[in-house]
């Protein structure tokens, strides 16, 4: 696949077919991606969130806040 730290990710182009692109994953990216994955995993598995009532879920907002904090801390 390339050098250590390289990965392939799906790039959604917004219109037309997307593409698989090679990206460099750094330690900072891991923190941001882990926080996003925690939020996304919860949001897609929680019945309350999936039903559009995320405002009633006590778990999803702290996960989203952690993701936003990780993004802001990233250089």
Backbone torsions as a table, in degrees:
resi	resn	phi	psi	omega
1	UNK	NA	-16.0	-179.5
2	UNK	130.7	-150.4	-177.9
3	UNK	-74.9	157.1	172.7
4	UNK	-58.1	137.5	-176.8
5	UNK	95.3	-13.4	175.8
6	UNK	-81.4	148.8	177.3
7	UNK	-148.8	166.0	174.3
8	UNK	-109.6	135.9	-179.3
9	UNK	-132.6	151.6	176.0
10	UNK	-80.6	131.0	177.0
11	UNK	-110.5	113.9	176.8
12	UNK	-83.9	115.9	-175.7
13	UNK	-81.0	-6.7	179.2
14	UNK	91.8	-31.9	174.5
15	UNK	-150.7	146.8	-177.0
16	UNK	74.5	-172.9	-178.4
17	UNK	-71.5	148.7	175.5
18	UNK	-82.7	-163.2	-179.1
19	UNK	-153.7	153.3	171.9
20	UNK	-93.2	125.2	-177.9
21	UNK	-123.2	153.3	176.0
22	UNK	-85.6	133.5	179.8
23	UNK	-130.7	157.4	174.7
24	UNK	-98.2	123.9	-179.8
25	UNK	-103.4	120.0	179.7
26	UNK	-104.2	171.4	178.4
27	UNK	-57.6	-38.3	178.2
28	UNK	-63.7	-43.3	179.3
29	UNK	-59.7	-36.6	-179.6
30	UNK	-61.5	-41.6	180.0
31	UNK	-64.3	-46.9	-179.6
32	UNK	-64.7	-45.5	-179.0
33	UNK	-65.2	-38.0	178.7
34	UNK	-65.1	-40.5	178.2
35	UNK	-66.1	-42.1	178.3
36	UNK	-64.4	-43.2	-179.9
37	UNK	-61.9	-39.8	178.2
38	UNK	-61.8	-43.4	178.7
39	UNK	-65.3	-47.7	-177.4
40	UNK	-64.4	-43.2	178.5
41	UNK	-58.9	-43.5	178.8
42	UNK	-66.2	-48.9	-174.9
43	UNK	-60.5	-31.1	-179.1
44	UNK	-90.0	-14.3	-179.8
45	UNK	-106.0	-15.6	-179.4
46	UNK	-82.7	123.5	179.6
47	UNK	-60.8	-37.9	179.9
48	UNK	-64.4	-46.6	179.9
49	UNK	-65.6	-42.7	-179.4
50	UNK	-64.2	-30.3	-179.7
51	UNK	-81.0	5.1	177.3
52	UNK	85.0	14.8	-179.1
53	UNK	-113.6	42.3	-177.4
54	UNK	-58.3	-27.0	177.8
55	UNK	-63.0	-20.6	179.2
56	UNK	-92.7	-9.4	-178.4
57	UNK	-87.2	129.2	-178.7
58	UNK	-86.7	-6.6	-175.9
59	UNK	-97.2	-37.1	-169.4
60	UNK	-67.6	-38.9	-177.1
61	UNK	-65.4	-44.7	176.0
62	UNK	-61.8	-34.3	176.8
63	UNK	-66.1	-42.1	178.3
64	UNK	-65.4	-41.1	178.6
65	UNK	-62.7	-39.0	178.0
66	UNK	-65.1	-39.5	177.5
67	UNK	-64.1	-46.4	179.8
68	UNK	-62.3	-39.8	178.3
69	UNK	-64.5	-39.8	178.2
70	UNK	-64.8	-40.3	177.8
71	UNK	-63.8	-42.4	-178.6
72	UNK	-69.6	-29.9	-179.8
73	UNK	-78.3	-20.0	-178.8
74	UNK	-70.9	139.3	179.8
75	UNK	-69.8	NA	NA
